[in-house]
Amino acid sequence: YVLPPLIAGFVTAYPEAELSLTVMPRDELFARARQHEVDLVVAGRPPRGSGLRTRATRENRLIVVGRSGLSVESATWLLTGQGSGTRTTSLELLASLQLTPAQLTLGTSGAAIAAAREGLGLTLVHEQAVSELLAAGVLTTYDVPGTPLARPWHLCTSDSPSPTTQLFLEHAETDA
């Protein structure tokens, strides 16, 4: 939901460029970037000491959503998988609220959103990922203390990005 619009504009401007997109937990993405197995990571802030640099940021907010009629205190909380920054933030939010609800781990944000859409519980999610479901009234936003959370996307690379990566970063900055 963040990259496809950027990719679409980029491949229109640079049709000869080869791109691939891999979705994986934050920790694994940063580890692969440190090993130069991926050129660009779009995620939360890079870990300290990772050797990666934030080259650009994009606005992002985390909100709590679910089907209408659920209780923040008693609903099951739908979590992303281990290593996910959103999972860590969700657990920190629950701890700050002194809530210990039932939890269901679903792996990806997409799976957590699908489960919320089916009424299985609440999830902390990137606002962009659910904007259409909110507009259609399928999901509703829950007013939870401490939310929404400003969590900008960071576009991170090594100190010497490839020429294609540099072009993509320039495109992302002008498309902001």
Backbone as a printed PyTorch tensor [residue, N CA C, xyz], in Angstrom:
tensor([[[  0.7990,  -1.2050,   0.0000],
         [  0.0000,   0.0000,   0.0000],
         [  0.8360,   1.2610,   0.0000]],

        [[  2.1020,   1.1760,   0.3380],
         [  2.9880,   2.3330,   0.2850],
         [  3.7670,   2.3400,  -1.0280]],

        [[  4.3460,   1.2040,  -1.3630],
         [  5.2400,   1.1600,  -2.5190],
         [  4.5660,   1.0700,  -3.8850]],

        [[  3.4650,   0.3610,  -4.0680],
         [  2.9160,   0.2620,  -5.4270],
         [  2.7040,   1.5940,  -6.1440]],

        [[  2.1650,   2.6350,  -5.4920],
         [  2.0580,   3.9050,  -6.2280],
         [  3.4300,   4.4830,  -6.6170]],

        [[  4.4130,   4.3500,  -5.7260],
         [  5.7580,   4.8340,  -6.0580],
         [  6.3670,   4.0160,  -7.1950]],

        [[  6.1840,   2.7020,  -7.1290],
         [  6.7220,   1.8300,  -8.1760],
         [  6.0730,   2.1320,  -9.5160]],

        [[  4.7540,   2.3250,  -9.5190],
         [  4.0420,   2.6120, -10.7700],
         [  4.5920,   3.8700, -11.4370]],

        [[  4.7740,   4.9300, -10.6570],
         [  5.3380,   6.1580, -11.2210],
         [  6.7730,   5.9750, -11.6910]],

        [[  7.5400,   5.1890, -10.9320],
         [  8.9420,   4.9670, -11.2700],
         [  9.0830,   4.1770, -12.5690]],

        [[  8.3310,   3.0930, -12.7220],
         [  8.4770,   2.2920, -13.9460],
         [  7.9400,   3.0270, -15.1700]],

        [[  7.0200,   3.9590, -14.9650],
         [  6.5750,   4.7980, -16.0780],
         [  7.7080,   5.7200, -16.5160]],

        [[  8.4020,   6.2960, -15.5350],
         [  9.5130,   7.2030, -15.8490],
         [ 10.7610,   6.4600, -16.3180]],

        [[ 10.9800,   5.2480, -15.7980],
         [ 12.1900,   4.4660, -16.1050],
         [ 11.7950,   3.0310, -16.4660]],

        [[ 11.1960,   2.8290, -17.6330],
         [ 10.6980,   1.4930, -17.9880],
         [ 11.7890,   0.4280, -18.1120]],

        [[ 13.0320,   0.8350, -18.2850],
         [ 14.1190,  -0.1410, -18.4230],
         [ 14.6320,  -0.6360, -17.0670]],

        [[ 14.2350,  -0.0100, -15.9880],
         [ 14.7150,  -0.4010, -14.6580],
         [ 14.0490,  -1.7090, -14.2160]],

        [[ 14.8360,  -2.5610, -13.5950],
         [ 14.3110,  -3.8100, -13.0290],
         [ 14.1050,  -3.6340, -11.5470]],

        [[ 12.9020,  -3.9530, -11.0740],
         [ 12.5780,  -3.8510,  -9.6530],
         [ 11.9870,  -5.1590,  -9.1770]],

        [[ 12.1790,  -5.4470,  -7.9180],
         [ 11.4570,  -6.5510,  -7.2940],
         [ 11.0830,  -6.0930,  -5.8890]],

        [[  9.9910,  -6.6180,  -5.3820],
         [  9.4720,  -6.2330,  -4.0760],
         [  9.3320,  -7.4840,  -3.2250]],

        [[  9.8710,  -7.4350,  -2.0310],
         [  9.7560,  -8.5380,  -1.0840],
         [  9.1820,  -7.9820,   0.2030]],

        [[  8.1760,  -8.6420,   0.7230],
         [  7.5740,  -8.2420,   1.9930],
         [  7.9930,  -9.2640,   3.0360]],

        [[  8.5930,  -8.7750,   4.1120],
         [  9.0310,  -9.6580,   5.1910],
         [  9.1010,  -8.8520,   6.4790]],

        [[  9.2690,  -9.5200,   7.6070],
         [  9.3600,  -8.7980,   8.8750],
         [ 10.5070,  -7.7950,   8.8740]],

        [[ 10.2930,  -6.7240,   9.5940],
         [ 11.2290,  -5.6120,   9.6900],
         [ 12.6460,  -6.0690,  10.0140]],

        [[ 12.8000,  -6.9010,  11.0360],
         [ 14.1310,  -7.3360,  11.4530],
         [ 14.8650,  -8.0480,  10.3240]],

        [[ 14.1480,  -8.8850,   9.5990],
         [ 14.7670,  -9.6260,   8.4980],
         [ 15.1550,  -8.6920,   7.3520]],

        [[ 14.2950,  -7.7120,   7.0620],
         [ 14.6270,  -6.7410,   6.0090],
         [ 15.9130,  -5.9890,   6.3250]],

        [[ 16.0130,  -5.4930,   7.5610],
         [ 17.2120,  -4.7470,   7.9230],
         [ 18.4480,  -5.6410,   7.9200]],

        [[ 18.2960,  -6.8800,   8.3420],
         [ 19.4340,  -7.8080,   8.3140],
         [ 19.8870,  -8.0380,   6.8700]],

        [[ 18.9550,  -8.2170,   5.9540],
         [ 19.3120,  -8.4230,   4.5490],
         [ 19.9570,  -7.1770,   3.9410]],

        [[ 19.4790,  -6.0080,   4.3500],
         [ 20.0790,  -4.7720,   3.8370],
         [ 21.5130,  -4.6270,   4.3380]],

        [[ 21.7580,  -4.9810,   5.5910],
         [ 23.1240,  -4.9190,   6.1270],
         [ 24.0560,  -5.8430,   5.3640]],

        [[ 23.5260,  -6.9660,   4.8610],
         [ 24.3310,  -7.9240,   4.0990],
         [ 24.3270,  -7.6080,   2.5970]],

        [[ 23.7250,  -6.4810,   2.2200],
         [ 23.6420,  -6.0460,   0.8230],
         [ 22.8610,  -7.0330,  -0.0410]],

        [[ 21.8860,  -7.7190,   0.5620],
         [ 21.0140,  -8.6330,  -0.1870],
         [ 19.7940,  -7.9080,  -0.7410]],

        [[ 19.4720,  -6.7500,  -0.1770],
         [ 18.4340,  -5.8740,  -0.7140],
         [ 19.0190,  -4.4690,  -0.7650]],

        [[ 18.5270,  -3.6700,  -1.7120],
         [ 19.0670,  -2.3270,  -1.9120],
         [ 18.3530,  -1.2540,  -1.1020]],

        [[ 17.0780,  -1.4740,  -0.8190],
         [ 16.2670,  -0.4510,  -0.1760],
         [ 15.2850,  -1.1170,   0.7730]],

        [[ 15.1380,  -0.5560,   1.9530],
         [ 14.1580,  -1.0380,   2.9270],
         [ 13.1810,   0.0930,   3.1920]],

        [[ 11.9020,  -0.2230,   3.1290],
         [ 10.8660,   0.7200,   3.5290],
         [ 10.2330,   0.1360,   4.7760]],

        [[ 10.4870,   0.7750,   5.8970],
         [ 10.0220,   0.2640,   7.1890],
         [ 10.1120,   1.3930,   8.2010]],

        [[ 10.0040,   1.0300,   9.4650],
         [ 10.2270,   2.0070,  10.5220],
         [ 11.7040,   2.3760,  10.5620]],

        [[ 12.0430,   3.1640,  11.5260],
         [ 13.4250,   3.6360,  11.6770],
         [ 14.4000,   2.4630,  11.7310]],

        [[ 15.5570,   2.5780,  11.0680],
         [ 16.5300,   1.4810,  11.1160],
         [ 17.1210,   1.3360,  12.5220]],

        [[ 17.4910,   0.1280,  12.8940],
         [ 18.0830,  -0.0840,  14.2170],
         [ 19.4000,   0.6820,  14.3580]],

        [[ 19.6680,   1.1510,  15.5700],
         [ 20.9470,   1.8290,  15.8380],
         [ 22.0980,   0.8680,  15.5390]],

        [[ 23.1420,   1.4240,  14.9500],
         [ 24.3120,   0.6230,  14.6600],
         [ 24.1640,  -0.2880,  13.4590]],

        [[ 23.0790,  -0.1380,  12.6920],
         [ 22.8550,  -1.0210,  11.5470],
         [ 23.7200,  -0.6670,  10.3510]],

        [[ 24.2510,   0.5570,  10.3310],
         [ 25.0190,   0.9920,   9.1740],
         [ 24.1370,   1.4570,   8.0290]],

        [[ 22.8340,   1.4990,   8.2430],
         [ 21.9010,   1.9410,   7.2050],
         [ 21.5090,   3.3840,   7.4590]],

        [[ 21.2170,   4.0790,   6.3710],
         [ 20.8450,   5.4880,   6.4700],
         [ 19.4440,   5.7060,   5.9330]],

        [[ 18.6980,   6.5410,   6.6400],
         [ 17.3990,   6.9680,   6.1300],
         [ 17.6400,   8.0050,   5.0440]],

        [[ 17.1300,   7.7330,   3.8670],
         [ 17.3240,   8.6370,   2.7220],
         [ 16.0980,   9.5040,   2.4810]],

        [[ 14.9320,   9.0380,   2.9030],
         [ 13.6880,   9.7840,   2.7300],
         [ 12.6760,   9.2150,   3.7210]],

        [[ 11.6570,   9.9790,   4.0070],
         [ 10.5740,   9.4890,   4.8620],
         [  9.2420,   9.7690,   4.1860]],

        [[  8.2540,   9.0140,   4.5920],
         [  6.8750,   9.1990,   4.1230],
         [  5.9970,   9.1800,   5.3630]],

        [[  4.9880,  10.0440,   5.3850],
         [  4.0890,  10.0830,   6.5360],
         [  3.3860,   8.7430,   6.7170]],

        [[  3.1140,   8.4220,   7.9630],
         [  2.4250,   7.1760,   8.2840],
         [  1.8470,   7.3040,   9.6840]],

        [[  0.6420,   6.7910,   9.8590],
         [  0.0120,   6.7510,  11.1770],
         [ -0.5010,   5.3510,  11.4340]],

        [[ -0.3530,   4.9220,  12.6800],
         [ -0.9230,   3.6540,  13.1150],
         [ -2.2080,   3.9460,  13.8650]],

        [[ -3.2730,   3.2140,  13.5060],
         [ -4.5800,   3.3860,  14.1290],
         [ -5.1200,   2.0130,  14.5260]],

        [[ -6.0800,   2.0000,  15.4310],
         [ -6.7310,   0.7570,  15.8430],
         [ -8.0460,   0.6560,  15.0910]],

        [[ -8.2410,  -0.4910,  14.4260],
         [ -9.4620,  -0.7070,  13.6450],
         [-10.0570,  -2.0780,  13.9360]],

        [[-11.3280,  -2.1990,  13.6220],
         [-12.0480,  -3.4620,  13.7120],
         [-13.4690,  -3.2400,  13.2190]],

        [[-14.2650,  -4.2900,  13.2520],
         [-15.6870,  -4.1390,  12.9350],
         [-16.3130,  -3.3110,  14.0460]],

        [[-17.3940,  -2.6420,  13.7610],
         [-18.0330,  -1.8290,  14.7890],
         [-18.6420,  -2.7260,  15.8660]],

        [[-18.7510,  -2.1710,  17.0700],
         [-19.3980,  -2.8600,  18.1720],
         [-18.4870,  -3.6700,  19.0740]],

        [[-17.1840,  -3.6300,  18.8450],
         [-16.2540,  -4.3710,  19.6980],
         [-15.8180,  -3.5020,  20.8710]],

        [[-15.3220,  -4.1480,  21.9130],
         [-14.8180,  -3.4410,  23.0800],
         [-13.2970,  -3.5020,  23.0820]],

        [[-12.6530,  -2.3530,  23.2490],
         [-11.1880,  -2.2980,  23.2930],
         [-10.6600,  -3.1840,  24.4150]],

        [[-11.3680,  -3.2190,  25.5310],
         [-10.9100,  -3.9680,  26.6990],
         [-11.0720,  -5.4790,  26.5490]],

        [[-12.0850,  -5.9360,  25.8190],
         [-12.3570,  -7.3810,  25.7890],
         [-12.1670,  -8.0460,  24.4260]],

        [[-11.9880,  -7.2720,  23.3810],
         [-11.8210,  -7.8680,  22.0510],
         [-10.4620,  -8.5470,  21.9410]],

        [[-10.3880,  -9.5540,  21.1100],
         [ -9.1160, -10.1840,  20.7670],
         [ -8.2990,  -9.1820,  19.9610]],

        [[ -7.0110,  -9.1010,  20.2590],
         [ -6.1300,  -8.2340,  19.4930],
         [ -5.3980,  -9.0740,  18.4510]],

        [[ -5.4880,  -8.6190,  17.2210],
         [ -4.9180,  -9.3150,  16.0700],
         [ -3.5250,  -8.7520,  15.8170]],

        [[ -2.5340,  -9.6100,  15.8930],
         [ -1.1350,  -9.1780,  15.8190],
         [ -0.4510,  -9.6890,  14.5630]],

        [[  0.5320,  -8.9240,  14.1220],
         [  1.4000,  -9.3860,  13.0490],
         [  2.4590, -10.3060,  13.6670]],

        [[  3.3060, -10.9000,  12.8310],
         [  4.2490, -11.9170,  13.2840],
         [  5.4430, -11.3740,  14.0480]],

        [[  6.1850, -12.3090,  14.6350],
         [  7.4130, -11.9800,  15.3640],
         [  8.3450, -11.2040,  14.4470]],

        [[  9.0280, -10.2090,  15.0080],
         [  9.9630,  -9.4020,  14.2280],
         [  9.3170,  -8.1980,  13.5700]],

        [[  8.0070,  -8.0950,  13.6570],
         [  7.2890,  -6.9690,  13.0630],
         [  7.3200,  -5.7790,  14.0070]],

        [[  7.6480,  -4.6140,  13.4750],
         [  7.6200,  -3.4020,  14.2780],
         [  6.2140,  -3.0740,  14.7510]],

        [[  5.2160,  -3.3730,  13.9130],
         [  3.8280,  -3.1190,  14.3040],
         [  3.4200,  -4.0130,  15.4650]],

        [[  3.8890,  -5.2510,  15.4730],
         [  3.5940,  -6.1450,  16.5880],
         [  4.1860,  -5.5850,  17.8850]],

        [[  5.4500,  -5.1880,  17.8270],
         [  6.1080,  -4.6330,  19.0090],
         [  5.3480,  -3.4140,  19.5130]],

        [[  4.9670,  -2.5360,  18.6040],
         [  4.2320,  -1.3310,  18.9790],
         [  2.8720,  -1.6870,  19.5710]],

        [[  2.2000,  -2.6890,  19.0060],
         [  0.9020,  -3.1330,  19.5400],
         [  1.0420,  -3.6240,  20.9710]],

        [[  2.0500,  -4.4570,  21.2070],
         [  2.2570,  -4.9950,  22.5560],
         [  2.6320,  -3.8920,  23.5460]],

        [[  3.4270,  -2.9290,  23.0970],
         [  3.7690,  -1.7880,  23.9560],
         [  2.5280,  -0.9590,  24.2740]],

        [[  1.6620,  -0.7770,  23.2820],
         [  0.4230,  -0.0300,  23.5040],
         [ -0.4600,  -0.7440,  24.5260]],

        [[ -0.6360,  -2.0440,  24.3580],
         [ -1.4540,  -2.8080,  25.3080],
         [ -0.8790,  -2.7250,  26.7160]],

        [[  0.4360,  -2.8230,  26.8400],
         [  1.0710,  -2.7380,  28.1570],
         [  0.8480,  -1.3590,  28.7720]],

        [[  0.9600,  -0.3060,  27.9570],
         [  0.7710,   1.0500,  28.4790],
         [ -0.6650,   1.2720,  28.9530]],

        [[ -1.6060,   0.5500,  28.3460],
         [ -3.0170,   0.6540,  28.7260],
         [ -3.3810,  -0.3380,  29.8330]],

        [[ -2.3940,  -1.1540,  30.2220],
         [ -2.5860,  -2.2060,  31.2250],
         [ -3.7170,  -3.1610,  30.8210]],

        [[ -3.7180,  -3.5130,  29.5390],
         [ -4.6900,  -4.4580,  28.9940],
         [ -3.9950,  -5.7790,  28.7080]],

        [[ -4.6770,  -6.8830,  29.0050],
         [ -4.1500,  -8.2150,  28.6920],
         [ -5.2110,  -9.0210,  27.9480]],

        [[ -5.5910,  -8.5470,  26.7700],
         [ -6.6480,  -9.2400,  26.0160],
         [ -6.1280, -10.5250,  25.3710]],

        [[ -7.0590, -11.3280,  24.9040],
         [ -6.6810, -12.4750,  24.0760],
         [ -5.9800, -11.9350,  22.8370]],

        [[ -5.0190, -12.7050,  22.3270],
         [ -4.2660, -12.2790,  21.1600],
         [ -4.2690, -13.3900,  20.1190]],

        [[ -4.3070, -12.9840,  18.8790],
         [ -4.2420, -13.9190,  17.7630],
         [ -3.1690, -13.4100,  16.8090]],

        [[ -2.1030, -14.1950,  16.6180],
         [ -1.0210, -13.8220,  15.7090],
         [ -1.3460, -14.3490,  14.3220]],

        [[ -1.3010, -13.4480,  13.3480],
         [ -1.6830, -13.8020,  11.9890],
         [ -0.5500, -13.6570,  10.9850]],

        [[  0.5860, -13.1780,  11.3930],
         [  1.7410, -13.1070,  10.4920],
         [  1.8980, -11.7660,   9.8310]],

        [[  1.0300, -11.4300,   8.9120],
         [  1.1950, -10.2080,   8.1290],
         [  0.1060,  -9.1940,   8.4610]],

        [[  0.3610,  -7.9470,   8.0880],
         [ -0.6570,  -6.9040,   8.2610],
         [ -1.8970,  -7.2330,   7.4340]],

        [[ -1.6810,  -7.7470,   6.2350],
         [ -2.8110,  -8.1070,   5.3820],
         [ -3.7090,  -9.1500,   6.0250]],

        [[ -3.0940, -10.1330,   6.6730],
         [ -3.8830, -11.1720,   7.3550],
         [ -4.6080, -10.5990,   8.5660]],

        [[ -3.9540,  -9.7080,   9.3030],
         [ -4.6060,  -9.0820,  10.4600],
         [ -5.7850,  -8.2220,  10.0130]],

        [[ -5.6250,  -7.5140,   8.9150],
         [ -6.7170,  -6.6930,   8.3830],
         [ -7.8690,  -7.5800,   7.9320]],

        [[ -7.5570,  -8.6760,   7.2530],
         [ -8.6040,  -9.5990,   6.8040],
         [ -9.3650, -10.1700,   7.9970]],

        [[ -8.6530, -10.5060,   9.0620],
         [ -9.3000, -11.0350,  10.2660],
         [-10.1730,  -9.9670,  10.9210]],

        [[ -9.6960,  -8.7290,  10.9590],
         [-10.5040,  -7.6330,  11.5050],
         [-11.7610,  -7.4350,  10.6640]],

        [[-11.6090,  -7.5220,   9.3660],
         [-12.7520,  -7.3830,   8.4540],
         [-13.8100,  -8.4420,   8.7380]],

        [[-13.3830,  -9.6230,   9.1750],
         [-14.3160, -10.7160,   9.4910],
         [-14.8580, -10.6440,  10.9140]],

        [[-14.4380,  -9.6150,  11.6700],
         [-14.9600,  -9.4360,  13.0150],
         [-14.2360, -10.2190,  14.0890]],

        [[-13.0200, -10.6920,  13.8030],
         [-12.2850, -11.5030,  14.7740],
         [-11.6100, -10.6910,  15.8750]],

        [[-11.5460,  -9.3620,  15.7150],
         [-10.9360,  -8.5520,  16.7540],
         [-10.4680,  -7.2170,  16.2390]],

        [[ -9.5850,  -6.6110,  17.0240],
         [ -9.0210,  -5.2990,  16.7170],
         [ -7.5610,  -5.4460,  16.3310]],

        [[ -7.0900,  -4.5150,  15.5260],
         [ -5.6770,  -4.5340,  15.1580],
         [ -5.1460,  -3.1170,  15.0260]],

        [[ -3.8950,  -2.9540,  15.3990],
         [ -3.1680,  -1.7060,  15.1780],
         [ -2.5540,  -1.8220,  13.7930]],

        [[ -2.8580,  -0.8640,  12.9440],
         [ -2.4930,  -1.0130,  11.5390],
         [ -2.1510,   0.3390,  10.9260]],

        [[ -1.4310,   0.2960,   9.8380],
         [ -1.0960,   1.4940,   9.0880],
         [ -2.3680,   2.0410,   8.4370]],

        [[ -2.6410,   3.3000,   8.6700],
         [ -3.8690,   3.9240,   8.1940],
         [ -4.0570,   3.7540,   6.6860]],

        [[ -2.9750,   3.8930,   5.9210],
         [ -3.0700,   3.7450,   4.4670],
         [ -3.5920,   2.3710,   4.0650]],

        [[ -3.2760,   1.3580,   4.8530],
         [ -3.6470,  -0.0090,   4.5020],
         [ -5.1470,  -0.2460,   4.5960]],

        [[ -5.8440,   0.5680,   5.3680],
         [ -7.2770,   0.3370,   5.5880],
         [ -8.1450,   1.5030,   5.1470]],

        [[ -7.5800,   2.4760,   4.4800],
         [ -8.3420,   3.6770,   4.1280],
         [ -9.5990,   3.3570,   3.3280]],

        [[ -9.5010,   2.4310,   2.3810],
         [-10.6860,   2.0820,   1.5750],
         [-11.7270,   1.3390,   2.4080]],

        [[-11.2810,   0.4650,   3.3140],
         [-12.2180,  -0.2670,   4.1730],
         [-12.9080,   0.6700,   5.1570]],

        [[-12.1850,   1.6780,   5.6300],
         [-12.7950,   2.6750,   6.5120],
         [-13.8140,   3.5150,   5.7440]],

        [[-13.4390,   3.9540,   4.5440],
         [-14.3430,   4.7730,   3.7250],
         [-15.6160,   4.0100,   3.3630]],

        [[-15.4960,   2.7010,   3.1550],
         [-16.6540,   1.8720,   2.7980],
         [-17.4800,   1.4700,   4.0170]],

        [[-16.9920,   1.7720,   5.2130],
         [-17.7260,   1.4180,   6.4280],
         [-17.5740,  -0.0310,   6.8430]],

        [[-16.6530,  -0.7490,   6.2170],
         [-16.4120,  -2.1550,   6.5680],
         [-15.7130,  -2.2360,   7.9220]],

        [[-14.7470,  -1.3480,   8.1410],
         [-14.0400,  -1.2490,   9.4130],
         [-14.2910,   0.1320,  10.0020]],

        [[-14.0960,   0.2240,  11.2940],
         [-14.2050,   1.5080,  11.9760],
         [-12.9450,   1.7380,  12.8030]],

        [[-12.6350,   2.9850,  13.0310],
         [-11.4940,   3.3470,  13.8650],
         [-11.9420,   3.3750,  15.3140]],

        [[-11.1170,   2.8300,  16.1920],
         [-11.3990,   2.8370,  17.6290],
         [-10.5490,   3.9060,  18.2950]],

        [[-11.1880,   4.6610,  19.1750],
         [-10.5090,   5.7120,  19.9180],
         [ -9.8030,   5.0740,  21.1080]],

        [[ -8.5240,   4.8050,  20.9370],
         [ -7.7170,   4.1580,  21.9640],
         [ -6.6960,   5.1790,  22.4620]],

        [[ -6.5960,   5.3760,  23.7860],
         [ -5.6020,   6.3250,  24.2890],
         [ -4.2040,   6.0090,  23.7340]],

        [[ -3.5220,   7.0720,  23.3080],
         [ -2.1810,   6.9030,  22.7430],
         [ -2.1690,   6.7380,  21.2400]],

        [[ -3.3460,   6.6450,  20.6320],
         [ -3.4220,   6.5320,  19.1780],
         [ -4.2050,   7.7180,  18.6420]],

        [[ -3.9950,   8.0650,  17.3750],
         [ -3.0800,   7.4490,  16.4200],
         [ -1.6170,   7.7240,  16.7750]],

        [[ -0.7690,   6.8340,  16.2930],
         [  0.6690,   6.9480,  16.5140],
         [  1.3470,   7.3740,  15.2130]],

        [[  2.1260,   8.4300,  15.2840],
         [  2.8940,   8.8640,  14.1070],
         [  4.1110,   7.9490,  13.9930]],

        [[  4.1740,   7.1680,  12.9220],
         [  5.2870,   6.2520,  12.6770],
         [  5.6840,   6.3590,  11.2110]],

        [[  6.4680,   7.3820,  10.8780],
         [  6.8110,   7.5720,   9.4640],
         [  7.5540,   6.3780,   8.8780]],

        [[  7.3170,   6.1730,   7.6000],
         [  8.0780,   5.1770,   6.8580],
         [  9.4580,   5.7550,   6.5950]],

        [[ 10.4760,   4.9420,   6.7260],
         [ 11.8460,   5.3380,   6.4130],
         [ 12.2990,   4.5370,   5.2010]],

        [[ 12.8180,   5.2230,   4.2070],
         [ 13.4140,   4.5770,   3.0470],
         [ 14.9020,   4.5360,   3.3250]],

        [[ 15.4250,   3.3410,   3.5690],
         [ 16.7950,   3.1650,   4.0690],
         [ 17.6550,   2.4000,   3.0820]],

        [[ 18.9280,   2.8110,   3.0190],
         [ 19.9080,   2.1330,   2.1760],
         [ 21.2370,   2.0600,   2.9160]],

        [[ 22.1620,   1.3910,   2.2820],
         [ 23.5470,   1.4260,   2.7590],
         [ 24.1240,   2.7970,   2.4250]],

        [[ 25.3810,   2.9960,   2.7650],
         [ 26.0320,   4.2780,   2.4700],
         [ 26.2380,   4.5090,   0.9750]],

        [[ 26.2480,   3.4560,   0.1820],
         [ 26.4820,   3.6060,  -1.2540],
         [ 25.3950,   2.8840,  -2.0510]],

        [[ 24.2160,   3.5290,  -2.1980],
         [ 23.1380,   2.8850,  -2.9400],
         [ 23.4720,   2.7330,  -4.4220]],

        [[ 22.9080,   1.7210,  -5.0430],
         [ 23.1140,   1.4960,  -6.4760],
         [ 22.5110,   2.6560,  -7.2680]],

        [[ 22.9140,   2.8250,  -8.5150],
         [ 22.3440,   3.9110,  -9.3270],
         [ 20.8170,   3.8120,  -9.4630]],

        [[ 20.2870,   2.6050,  -9.6270],
         [ 18.8340,   2.4500,  -9.7330],
         [ 18.1610,   2.8230,  -8.4220]],

        [[ 18.7680,   2.4210,  -7.3090],
         [ 18.2120,   2.7790,  -6.0050],
         [ 18.2270,   4.2860,  -5.8260]],

        [[ 19.2970,   4.9400,  -6.2310],
         [ 19.3790,   6.3960,  -6.1200],
         [ 18.2930,   7.0570,  -6.9610]],

        [[ 18.0610,   6.5580,  -8.1750],
         [ 16.9770,   7.0900,  -9.0120],
         [ 15.6250,   6.9160,  -8.3210]],

        [[ 15.4100,   5.7360,  -7.7100],
         [ 14.1440,   5.4830,  -7.0220],
         [ 13.9570,   6.4420,  -5.8520]],

        [[ 15.0280,   6.6790,  -5.1020],
         [ 14.9510,   7.6130,  -3.9730],
         [ 14.6220,   9.0290,  -4.4450]],

        [[ 15.2350,   9.4600,  -5.5200],
         [ 14.9490,  10.7750,  -6.0730],
         [ 13.4870,  10.8490,  -6.5050]],

        [[ 12.9930,   9.7800,  -7.1160],
         [ 11.5830,   9.7170,  -7.5230],
         [ 10.6670,   9.7840,  -6.3010]],

        [[ 11.0200,   9.0540,  -5.2420],
         [ 10.1920,   9.0490,  -4.0300],
         [ 10.1380,  10.4290,  -3.3950]],

        [[ 11.2460,  11.1570,  -3.4250],
         [ 11.2780,  12.4970,  -2.8370],
         [ 10.4340,  13.4800,  -3.6270]],

        [[ 10.4290,  13.3600,  -4.9600],
         [  9.6370,  14.2790,  -5.7730],
         [  8.1650,  13.8940,  -5.8050]],

        [[  7.8560,  12.6290,  -5.4880],
         [  6.4770,  12.1460,  -5.5130],
         [  5.8140,  12.2840,  -4.1360]],

        [[  6.5020,  12.8360,  -3.1670],
         [  5.9690,  12.9340,  -1.7980],
         [  4.7540,  13.8150,  -1.6970]]])
